[in-house]
Amino acid sequence: MQQKSKLFLQALKYSIPHLGKCMQKQHLNHCNFADHYYNRIKLKKYHLTKCLQNKPTISELARNIPSRSFSSKDFLPIKQENEKPLPENMDAFEKVRTKLETQPQEEYEIINAEVKHGGFVYYQEGCCLVRSKDEEDNDNYEVLFSLEELKLDQPFIDCIRVAPDEKYVAAKIRTEDSEASTCIVVKLSDQPVMEASFPNVSSFEWVKDEEEEDVLFYTFQRNLRCHDVYRATFGDNKRNERFYTEKDPSYFVFLYLTKDSRFLTINIMNKTTSEVWLIDGLSPWDPPVLIQKRIHGVLYYVEHRDDELYILTNVGEPTEFKLMRTAADTPAIMNWDLFFTMKRNTKVVDLDMFKDHCVLFLKHSNLLYVNVIGLADDSVRSLKLPPWACGFIMDTNSDPKNCPFQLCSPIRPPKYYTYKFAEGKLFEETGHEDPITKTSRVLRLEAKSKDGKSVPMTIFHKTDSEDLQKKPLLVHVYGAYGMDLKMNFRPERRVLVDDGWILAYCHVRGGGELGLQWHADGRLTKKLNGLADLEACIKTLHGQGFSQPSLTTLTAFSAGGVLVGALCNSNPELLRAVTLEAPFLDVLNTMMDTTLPLTLEELEEWGNPSSDEKHKNYIKRYCPYQNIKPQHYPSIHITAYENDERVPLKGIVSYTEKLKEAIMEHAKDTGEGYQAPNVVLDIQPGGNHVIEDSHKKITAQIKFLYEELGLDSTSVFENLKKYLKF
């Protein structure tokens, strides 16, 4: 059940108009949340690139497409910116470990989509969908489809599904500057040919019917809303029909195939409630069976094993996730038996099901754990993972003997681990040890918020740093939708630490780091808790000797912009500079505009200001746009996307203009000699919500921070060249 526990939380990526206002893409993480074939990080002899060899990088694309950049310096806009083979009898874990012993860990590539099925590996090579019989033989592959046939601008494969008997393969394809996806179906034969093409597909899965015919189930997305489910067959008996439509506009739909392929689940959910229907993998044309009708506030997700359903749900007290099970033929809630409970303040990151074991990936007290449950004897083994680890990366796996995964942190590349069920032990990859382990420290501290709540923080800095009070500080925050703050590896974060910066990740309420209640305590009319938490974190950092306000910077993206913008209004003296990406800054006007694609789906996070005066007045108290006033602000760099449907550009531009007017008014009142803050709005082309690894964006933000703090950026850009191509 890859990412099963995040089916609700990461599914927000499709359902949120101002999201990323999500994305750990955790999903982290970041990745297409509806897939259980997530973007995988593989250690190979390539420097960091987003895509496969021969695919243009984001920076190369950005150099060829002009952006528009505006600055408030002088309150005027600035001009437009232009190896040896391994033994065949060696098991998969040993192969990985042997490979890594001779490869530098800092050199790796991110692979967008790769699927193993039968005796083949399916993946993207250059601009083609290909398959190979040997995963390690990159030069010996068969081309199945050329993406150039779609006539898209720089297309790439987002995910791949192979039909059970390998007669067909389906791939979802999109471009860097758009969220729209096209699903192609290729018939596998001596001469592979594209059998069909479907626009605006969100999630999709194959099953085989009783007549041995492959059936493709897929969901259709329109205006960022995903409400319709279709099923299609190909060849001589071609058909395509819609068989389910969700009528409630606040819900969205996606598909998940249980790990044993026994059932296809239709998952219907909003921010707080879910409902699941089962389609029998042996009889896919029969009507779906409802597990449990939606109950407001009850979330549940389903996996299957040996005629039993394993249900991850928050039903009952406390209202945190717990694992239940029931017979597959009696799925209703009254038949659910409690199987395993989590400790309080525990975040369920993921769940994976094996023949004889269930593995839970957990975060408790800001540390990572793996719990291995023996399904035969209900035994439980809890493993505390290394303290440097901040995030999981799940590996696709069909081996019933091993559970592989990777651990990572913002400054440390992923490292492989494997739990071997037969030995009951966790093994880590050996070989090259990343030097960052000796040159940096990771600390886990807590701040006390105004109401006495303890707020966890994760801090990174160089081990040999002296007088930390004089070091620059970069604070990260998110705090919405129950999503964890992204803590995946980013090379620019590592370079900053190497250059003497302190990085602080503040896990404020509204996020999901401490479980479902942590989210509930920071949404609707408790949203100000997240602001109080952020303020407490920064003051605690300064109080404990980490930097000072004149060297403190703050960064966030999407919904994280709400807390950052609110802090700039309420306590600007805590900060020197801010960088925001696709920030949500005009909460009130956006939530009152029901013509926007997903406003209705946002009501349970922000409230309904159109019909509820209490919600309207509360939003007015923290909305960044509504609370701009003449005062001294930190310098602010905003990256926005021209056709972003999730965070409309109009709101960002309005915020920027109003902020500049307030700064001008304050400058006039302050008198001659006042040094006004710099406000830059950099509008990038395209409609993607967040292009996480845009080299142009990364370098622009770092350059801005160094200039605002008066620091020499020569060494940081030299070090960035080790990872990024300029």
C-alpha positions in Angstrom: 0.0 0.0 0.0 2.6 2.5 -1.1 1.8 5.9 0.4 -1.6 4.5 1.6 -1.6 6.6 4.8 -1.1 9.7 2.7 -3.9 9.0 0.3 -5.9 11.8 2.0 -3.1 14.2 2.8 -1.1 13.9 -0.5 -4.3 13.7 -2.6 -4.8 17.3 -1.6 -2.3 18.1 -4.4 -5.0 17.6 -7.0 -7.8 19.1 -4.9 -6.3 22.3 -3.6 -6.6 25.5 -5.7 -4.0 27.3 -3.6 -2.0 24.3 -2.6 1.5 23.1 -2.2 -0.2 25.5 -0.8 1.0 21.8 -0.7 3.7 19.8 -1.8 6.2 17.1 0.0 5.7 16.7 -4.6 6.6 14.8 0.4 5.2 14.9 -0.7 6.3 14.5 -0.5 8.2 13.4 -1.2 6.0 15.9 -3.4 5.6 12.8 -7.1 2.2 12.0 -8.1 0.4 11.2 -4.9 -2.2 8.9 -6.6 0.5 6.6 -7.8 2.3 4.0 -5.7 5.1 4.1 -8.2 6.6 7.3 -6.8 9.6 9.2 -8.2 12.5 7.2 -7.1 16.0 8.4 -6.3 18.7 6.1 -7.6 22.4 6.3 -7.0 24.2 6.4 -10.3 27.1 8.1 -11.9 25.2 11.2 -12.9 25.1 14.5 -11.2 21.7 15.7 -9.9 19.1 16.2 -12.6 15.4 16.1 -12.4 14.8 13.8 -15.3 16.6 11.1 -17.2 19.6 11.4 -19.3 19.1 13.4 -22.6 16.1 15.3 -21.1 16.5 19.1 -20.9 16.8 20.4 -17.4 14.5 23.0 -15.9 17.3 25.5 -16.0 17.8 25.0 -19.7 14.2 25.5 -20.3 14.1 28.6 -18.1 17.0 30.2 -20.0 15.0 29.9 -23.2 11.8 31.4 -21.8 11.8 35.0 -20.5 10.3 35.7 -17.1 8.9 39.0 -15.9 10.5 40.5 -12.8 9.4 43.5 -10.8 11.2 45.2 -7.9 10.2 47.9 -5.4 13.7 49.4 -5.3 13.0 53.1 -6.0 9.4 51.9 -6.2 9.8 51.2 -9.9 9.6 48.0 -11.8 12.8 46.6 -13.2 13.3 45.4 -16.7 12.4 42.0 -18.0 15.0 39.2 -17.3 15.9 37.3 -19.9 30.3 -1.0 -13.8 31.0 -4.8 -13.4 28.0 -7.2 -13.7 26.7 -8.6 -10.3 26.2 -12.3 -9.7 22.7 -13.4 -10.7 22.1 -15.3 -7.5 22.7 -12.3 -5.3 19.4 -11.0 -3.8 18.1 -7.5 -4.6 19.3 -5.9 -1.3 22.9 -7.3 -1.7 23.0 -6.0 -5.3 22.1 -2.5 -4.2 24.6 -2.6 -1.4 27.4 -3.9 -3.6 26.6 -1.2 -6.2 26.8 1.6 -3.7 30.1 0.5 -2.2 32.0 2.0 -5.2 29.7 5.0 -6.0 29.9 8.4 -4.5 26.7 9.1 -2.6 26.5 12.7 -3.6 26.1 11.8 -7.3 22.7 10.5 -8.2 19.7 11.1 -10.4 16.0 11.4 -9.9 14.0 9.1 -12.1 10.5 10.2 -12.8 8.8 6.9 -13.4 9.9 3.3 -13.5 8.0 0.1 -13.2 9.1 -3.5 -13.0 6.6 -6.0 -14.4 7.3 -9.6 -15.3 10.7 -9.8 -16.7 10.9 -6.2 -17.9 11.6 -2.7 -16.5 9.6 0.1 -18.1 10.9 3.7 -17.9 11.6 6.9 -19.9 14.8 7.1 -21.9 15.3 10.4 -23.6 12.0 11.3 -25.2 10.7 7.7 -25.4 8.9 5.2 -23.3 11.1 2.1 -23.3 11.4 -1.3 -21.7 14.5 -3.4 -20.9 15.1 -6.9 -19.7 18.0 -5.8 -17.6 17.6 -2.9 -15.3 21.4 -2.3 -15.3 21.8 -2.4 -19.1 21.0 1.2 -20.1 22.1 0.6 -23.7 19.9 -2.4 -24.4 16.2 -1.4 -24.5 13.2 -1.5 -26.8 11.4 1.7 -27.7 7.7 1.5 -27.2 6.5 5.0 -27.9 8.0 8.4 -28.8 6.6 11.2 -26.7 7.3 13.5 -29.6 4.1 12.1 -31.3 2.0 14.0 -28.8 3.4 17.4 -30.0 3.8 18.7 -26.5 6.5 21.1 -25.2 9.1 19.0 -23.4 6.9 16.1 -22.3 7.9 13.6 -19.6 6.3 10.5 -18.2 4.7 11.0 -14.8 3.8 7.4 -14.1 3.4 4.0 -15.8 1.1 1.1 -15.4 1.5 -2.3 -17.1 -1.5 -4.6 -17.8 -1.4 -7.9 -15.9 -0.3 -10.1 -18.8 1.8 -7.3 -20.5 -0.4 -6.9 -23.6 -0.7 -3.2 -22.9 1.2 -0.5 -21.1 -0.4 2.9 -20.0 1.7 6.0 -19.3 0.6 9.4 -18.0 2.5 12.2 -19.7 2.6 15.9 -18.9 4.9 18.9 -19.3 6.8 21.0 -16.8 4.7 24.1 -17.2 1.3 22.5 -16.8 -0.6 20.1 -14.5 -2.7 18.7 -17.4 -1.9 15.0 -18.1 -2.5 12.8 -21.1 -2.7 9.0 -20.7 -1.6 6.9 -23.6 -2.2 3.2 -24.0 0.4 1.3 -26.1 -0.2 -2.2 -27.4 2.8 -4.4 -26.8 3.8 -6.5 -29.8 6.6 -7.0 -32.3 5.7 -3.5 -33.5 4.3 -1.6 -30.5 1.6 0.9 -31.4 -0.4 3.5 -29.5 -3.9 2.1 -29.1 -5.6 5.0 -27.4 -5.0 8.4 -25.9 -7.1 10.0 -23.1 -6.8 13.7 -22.0 -6.9 15.0 -18.4 -6.4 11.7 -16.7 -5.6 11.8 -13.0 -5.2 8.2 -11.6 -5.4 4.9 -13.5 -5.1 1.2 -12.9 -5.3 -2.1 -14.9 -7.4 -5.2 -14.0 -8.2 -8.3 -15.9 -11.8 -9.5 -16.2 -13.2 -13.1 -16.2 -12.7 -13.3 -20.0 -9.0 -12.5 -19.7 -9.5 -9.1 -21.1 -7.5 -6.1 -19.8 -9.6 -3.3 -18.4 -8.2 0.2 -17.8 -9.9 2.2 -15.0 -9.1 5.9 -15.0 -10.3 9.1 -13.4 -11.0 12.3 -15.4 -9.9 15.7 -14.1 -11.6 18.9 -15.3 -10.6 22.3 -13.9 -8.5 20.7 -11.2 -11.6 18.7 -10.1 -11.6 14.9 -10.3 -15.2 13.5 -10.0 -15.6 10.9 -12.9 -14.4 7.3 -13.1 -14.2 5.5 -16.5 -13.3 2.0 -17.6 -12.1 1.1 -21.1 -11.1 -2.0 -23.1 -9.1 -2.1 -26.3 -8.5 -4.3 -29.4 -11.4 -6.0 -31.0 -13.8 -5.4 -28.1 -13.1 -1.7 -27.7 -15.3 0.2 -25.3 -15.0 3.3 -23.0 -17.7 4.2 -20.4 -18.2 6.4 -17.4 -19.6 4.4 -14.6 -19.2 6.7 -11.5 -19.6 10.5 -11.0 -19.2 12.1 -7.6 -22.0 14.7 -7.2 -20.6 16.6 -4.2 -18.2 19.3 -5.5 -16.3 19.3 -2.2 -15.1 15.7 -2.8 -12.6 14.3 -5.3 -11.9 10.8 -6.6 -8.9 8.7 -7.2 -8.0 5.0 -7.7 -5.8 2.6 -5.9 -5.1 -1.0 -6.6 -4.5 -3.1 -3.5 -0.9 -4.5 -3.4 -2.1 -8.0 -4.1 -4.2 -6.7 -7.1 -7.3 -8.3 -5.6 -9.4 -5.2 -5.4 -9.5 -1.8 -7.1 -10.5 0.9 -4.6 -12.4 4.0 -5.6 -11.4 6.6 -3.0 -13.8 9.5 -2.5 -12.8 12.2 -0.1 -12.5 15.8 1.0 -10.3 17.3 3.7 -11.9 15.5 6.7 -14.1 12.7 5.3 -13.6 9.7 3.0 -15.6 6.9 1.4 -14.3 3.8 -0.4 -15.9 1.5 -3.0 -14.4 -1.9 -4.0 -14.3 -3.3 -7.5 -13.6 -7.0 -7.5 -10.4 -7.6 -9.6 -11.9 -10.9 -10.8 -15.2 -9.3 -11.9 -14.5 -5.7 -12.8 -17.8 -5.2 -14.7 -19.8 -5.9 -11.6 -21.1 -2.9 -9.7 -18.7 -1.6 -7.0 -19.4 -2.5 -3.4 -19.4 0.2 -0.7 -17.3 -0.5 2.3 -18.8 2.2 4.5 -20.9 5.2 3.7 -19.1 8.5 4.4 -19.5 9.8 7.9 -18.4 13.4 8.5 -15.0 13.6 10.1 -14.2 9.9 9.5 -11.2 9.1 7.2 -10.4 5.6 6.1 -8.2 3.8 3.6 -8.2 0.2 2.6 -5.7 -2.6 1.9 -6.4 -6.4 1.3 -4.7 -9.6 2.3 -6.1 -13.2 2.5 -9.8 -12.3 2.3 -9.4 -9.6 5.0 -9.5 -5.9 4.6 -7.0 -3.8 6.6 -8.4 -0.4 7.3 -6.4 2.6 8.4 -8.9 5.0 10.0 -9.4 7.7 12.6 -12.8 6.4 13.8 -13.2 6.3 17.6 -11.2 7.9 20.3 -8.6 9.4 20.1 -9.4 10.7 16.6 -6.0 9.6 15.3 -5.2 6.9 12.8 -5.4 3.3 14.0 -5.4 0.0 12.1 -8.5 -2.2 11.9 -9.4 -5.3 10.0 -12.5 -7.1 8.9 -13.6 -9.9 6.6 -13.7 -8.7 3.0 -17.3 -10.0 2.7 -18.5 -7.9 5.8 -16.8 -4.6 5.2 -19.2 -2.2 7.1 -17.9 -0.2 10.0 -19.7 -2.2 12.6 -17.6 -5.2 11.7 -14.2 -3.4 12.0 -12.0 -4.9 14.8 -9.2 -2.9 16.3 -5.9 -4.4 15.3 -3.2 -1.8 16.1 -3.2 1.6 17.8 -0.6 4.4 17.5 0.9 6.5 20.3 -0.5 10.0 20.7 1.2 12.7 18.6 2.2 10.1 16.0 2.0 10.7 12.3 1.4 7.7 10.1 3.6 8.4 7.1 3.0 5.2 5.2 1.9 1.6 5.3 3.1 -1.4 3.3 1.5 -4.8 3.2 3.3 -8.1 2.7 2.3 -11.8 2.7 3.0 -12.2 6.4 3.8 -8.7 7.7 2.4 -5.2 7.8 5.0 -2.4 8.0 4.1 1.0 9.4 6.3 4.0 8.7 5.8 6.5 11.6 6.9 9.9 12.9 6.8 10.3 16.7 8.3 13.2 18.7 9.8 14.4 15.5 11.8 11.1 15.0 11.2 8.4 12.5 10.2 4.8 13.3 9.3 1.6 11.5 6.9 -0.8 13.2 6.9 -4.4 11.8 3.7 -6.3 12.6 3.7 -10.1 12.3 0.2 -11.0 10.8 0.5 -14.6 11.9 1.1 -13.9 15.6 0.2 -10.2 15.9 3.8 -9.5 17.1 5.1 -6.0 16.9 8.7 -4.8 16.5 9.4 -1.1 16.7 12.6 0.2 15.2 13.9 3.7 15.9 15.7 5.0 12.8 18.8 7.1 12.8 18.3 10.6 14.3 19.6 12.4 11.2 16.7 11.0 9.2 13.8 13.4 8.5 11.9 11.7 5.7 11.0 8.4 4.0 11.2 7.6 0.3 9.3 4.4 -0.4 10.6 1.9 -2.9 8.4 -0.1 -5.2 8.7 -3.7 -4.1 7.1 -7.0 -4.8 9.6 -9.1 -2.9 7.8 -10.7 0.0 11.0 -11.3 1.9 12.3 -7.7 2.1 10.9 -4.3 2.8 13.2 -1.7 1.2 13.0 2.1 1.7 15.3 5.1 1.8 15.9 7.8 4.4 16.8 11.4 3.7 17.1 14.9 5.2 17.2 18.4 3.6 21.0 18.3 3.5 21.7 14.6 3.1 21.0 12.5 0.0 18.8 9.4 0.4 20.3 6.3 1.9 19.0 2.8 1.4 17.7 0.5 4.2 16.1 -2.9 4.0 14.2 -4.8 6.6 14.6 -8.6 6.1 11.7 -10.4 7.6 13.4 -13.8 7.9 16.3 -12.3 10.0 14.1 -9.8 11.8 16.8 -7.1 11.2 17.2 -3.8 9.5 20.2 -3.5 7.2 21.7 -0.2 5.9 23.7 0.2 2.7 27.4 0.3 3.2 30.2 2.0 1.3 30.8 5.7 0.9 29.7 7.7 3.9 28.5 11.2 3.1 31.0 13.8 4.6 28.0 15.9 5.7 27.5 13.4 8.6 30.8 14.7 10.2 30.6 18.3 9.2 27.1 19.2 10.3 24.7 18.7 13.2 21.0 18.1 13.4 19.1 19.3 16.5 15.6 18.7 17.6 14.3 21.5 19.8 10.9 22.8 21.0 9.4 26.2 21.4 6.6 27.2 23.7 3.7 28.9 22.0 1.5 31.5 23.7 -1.0 28.8 24.9 1.8 26.6 26.3 1.8 24.2 23.4 5.2 22.7 22.6 6.2 23.2 18.9 8.9 21.0 17.5 11.7 22.3 15.4 14.5 20.7 13.4 17.8 22.6 13.1 20.9 22.0 10.9 24.2 23.8 11.1 27.9 23.2 10.7 29.6 21.3 13.5 32.6 23.7 13.7 30.5 26.9 13.6 31.6 29.4 16.2 29.3 32.2 17.5 26.1 30.9 16.0 24.5 34.2 16.9 26.3 35.9 14.0 25.4 33.3 11.5 22.6 33.7 8.9 19.4 31.8 9.6 16.9 30.4 7.1 13.5 29.4 8.6 11.1 27.1 6.8 7.4 26.8 7.6 4.2 25.4 6.0 1.4 24.7 8.5 -1.7 23.7 6.4 -3.8 20.8 5.2 -2.2 18.4 7.7 0.8 18.2 5.4 4.2 17.8 6.8 6.8 20.4 6.1 8.9 19.2 3.2 12.2 17.8 4.4 13.4 15.9 1.4 17.0 16.4 0.2 17.7 19.7 -1.7 21.2 20.4 -2.8 20.9 24.2 -2.3 20.0 23.6 1.4 23.2 21.5 1.8 25.3 24.2 0.1 23.9 26.8 2.5 24.8 24.8 5.5 28.3 24.2 4.1 28.5 28.0 3.7 27.7 28.6 7.4 23.9 29.1 7.4 21.6 27.7 10.1 18.5 26.0 8.7 15.4 25.7 11.0 12.3 23.8 10.1 9.3 24.8 12.3 6.6 22.2 12.5 3.7 24.4 13.4 0.1 23.5 14.0 -2.0 23.1 10.9 0.6 20.7 9.5 0.5 17.0 10.1 3.8 16.2 11.9 2.1 15.3 15.2 -1.0 13.6 13.8 -4.5 14.5 12.8 -5.2 16.7 15.9 -2.1 18.8 15.1 -3.8 19.7 11.8 -7.2 20.3 13.5 -5.6 22.7 16.0 -4.4 24.9 13.1 -7.3 25.1 10.7 -10.5 27.1 10.5 -10.9 29.3 13.5 -7.6 28.0 15.0 -5.5 29.1 12.1 -3.8 31.8 14.3 -2.3 29.0 16.4 0.1 28.4 13.5 1.1 32.1 13.4 1.7 32.0 17.2 3.8 28.9 16.8 5.9 30.4 14.1 6.6 33.5 16.1 7.5 31.4 19.2 9.9 29.3 17.1 11.8 32.3 15.8 12.0 34.0 19.2 13.1 30.7 20.7 15.9 30.3 18.1 17.1 33.8 18.8 16.9 33.3 22.5 19.0 30.1 22.3 21.7 31.9 20.4 20.8 30.9 16.8 21.3 34.0 14.7 19.6 37.4 15.3 16.7 39.3 13.5 19.1 41.2 11.2 20.4 37.9 9.8 17.1 36.0 9.9 15.3 35.0 6.7 12.1 33.1 6.2 10.9 30.9 3.3 7.7 29.2 2.3 5.6 28.1 -0.7 1.9 28.1 -1.4 -0.2 27.9 1.7 2.9 28.5 3.8 2.7 32.0 2.5 -0.3 32.7 4.7 1.7 32.4 7.9 4.7 34.1 6.5 2.6 37.0 5.1 0.8 37.2 8.5 4.1 37.3 10.4 5.4 40.1 8.1 2.4 42.1 9.1 2.4 41.4 12.9 6.1 41.0 13.7 8.3 42.3 10.9 11.1 43.1 13.2 11.9 39.4 13.6 13.0 39.1 10.0 15.4 40.6 7.5 14.3 39.0 4.3 11.7 36.6 2.9 11.4 34.3 -0.2 8.0 33.0 -1.2 7.0 30.7 -4.1 3.4 30.7 -5.5 2.3 32.0 -2.2 -1.3 32.1 -1.0 -1.7 35.7 0.2 -5.3 36.8 -0.4 -7.2 34.2 1.6 -10.4 36.2 2.1 -11.1 37.3 -1.5 -10.0 33.9 -2.9 -12.3 32.0 -0.5 -15.3 34.2 -1.4 -14.8 33.6 -5.1 -16.8 30.4 -5.8 -16.0 30.6 -9.5 -12.4 29.4 -8.8 -12.0 25.7 -9.5 -11.5 24.4 -6.0 -12.8 27.0 -3.6 -15.5 24.6 -2.3 -12.9 21.9 -1.5 -11.1 24.5 0.6 -13.9 25.4 3.0 -12.9 22.8 5.7 -9.4 24.3 5.8 -10.1 28.0 5.8 -13.8 28.3 6.4 -16.7 29.8 4.4 -16.5 33.6 4.6 -19.4 33.9 2.1 -22.0 32.4 4.4 -20.4 32.5 7.8 -19.7 35.9 9.4 -17.6 34.3 12.1 -15.3 32.7 9.5 -15.1 35.9 7.5 -14.1 38.0 10.5 -11.6 35.4 11.6 -9.9 35.3 8.2 -9.7 39.1 8.2 -7.6 38.8 11.4 -4.7 37.0 9.7 -5.1 37.3 5.9 -1.8 38.8 4.7 -3.5 41.0 2.0 -6.1 42.4 4.4 -3.6 43.4 7.1 -0.9 45.2 5.1 -0.2 48.6 6.8 2.4 51.4 6.6 5.4 50.1 8.5 8.8 48.7 7.9 8.7 45.3 6.2 11.4 42.8 5.6 12.6 42.6 2.0 10.5 40.1 0.0 11.1 38.0 -3.1 8.1 36.4 -4.6 8.1 33.8 -7.4 4.7 33.4 -9.1 3.5 31.4 -12.2 1.6 33.1 -14.9 -1.2 30.5 -15.4 -1.2 29.0 -11.9 -4.8 27.7 -11.3 -4.2 26.8 -7.7 -2.9 30.2 -6.5 -4.3 32.8 -9.0 -1.7 35.4 -10.1 -4.2 38.2 -9.6 -4.1 37.8 -5.8 -0.3 37.8 -5.7 -0.1 40.9 -7.9 -2.7 42.7 -5.8 -0.8 41.9 -2.7 2.5 43.1 -4.1 1.0 46.4 -5.3 -0.7 47.0 -1.9 2.5 46.2 -0.1 4.5 48.6 -2.2 2.0 51.4 -1.5 2.3 50.8 2.2 6.1 50.9 2.0 6.0 54.1 0.1 3.6 55.7 2.6 5.9 54.6 5.5 8.9 55.9 3.7 7.3 59.3 3.3 6.4 59.5 7.0 9.8 58.3 8.1 11.7 60.9 6.3 15.0 61.3 4.4 17.6 58.5 4.8 15.1 55.7 5.3 16.3 52.5 3.7 13.2 50.9 2.1 12.9 47.2 1.8 13.2 45.6 -1.6 10.2 43.8 -3.0 10.6 41.6 -6.1 7.8 39.9 -8.0 9.3 37.4 -10.5 6.5 36.0 -12.7 7.5 32.8 -14.5 5.6 31.5 -17.5 3.6 28.3 -17.4 0.7 26.9 -15.3 2.5 24.4 -13.0 2.0 25.3 -9.4 5.5 24.7 -8.1 8.5 23.8 -10.2 10.6 22.6 -7.3 14.0 22.2 -8.9 14.0 25.1 -11.3 17.7 26.1 -11.2 16.8 29.6 -12.3 14.4 30.0 -9.4 16.9 28.5 -6.9 19.7 30.8 -7.9 17.5 33.9 -8.0 16.3 33.2 -4.4 19.8 32.5 -3.0 21.2 35.6 -4.8 18.4 37.7 -3.2 19.1 36.4 0.3 22.8 37.0 0.1 22.4 40.5 -1.3 19.8 41.5 1.4 22.1 40.2 4.2 25.2 41.7 2.6 27.0 38.4 2.3 29.5 37.3 -0.3 27.9 34.7 -2.5 31.0 33.6 -4.5 31.6 30.3 -2.7 28.0 29.3 -2.5 27.5 29.6 -6.3 30.8 27.7 -6.9 29.5 24.9 -4.6 26.1 24.9 -6.3 27.8 24.1 -9.6 28.6 20.6 -8.2 24.9 19.9 -8.3 23.3 22.2 -10.8 24.1 23.0 -14.4 24.2 26.6 -15.3 
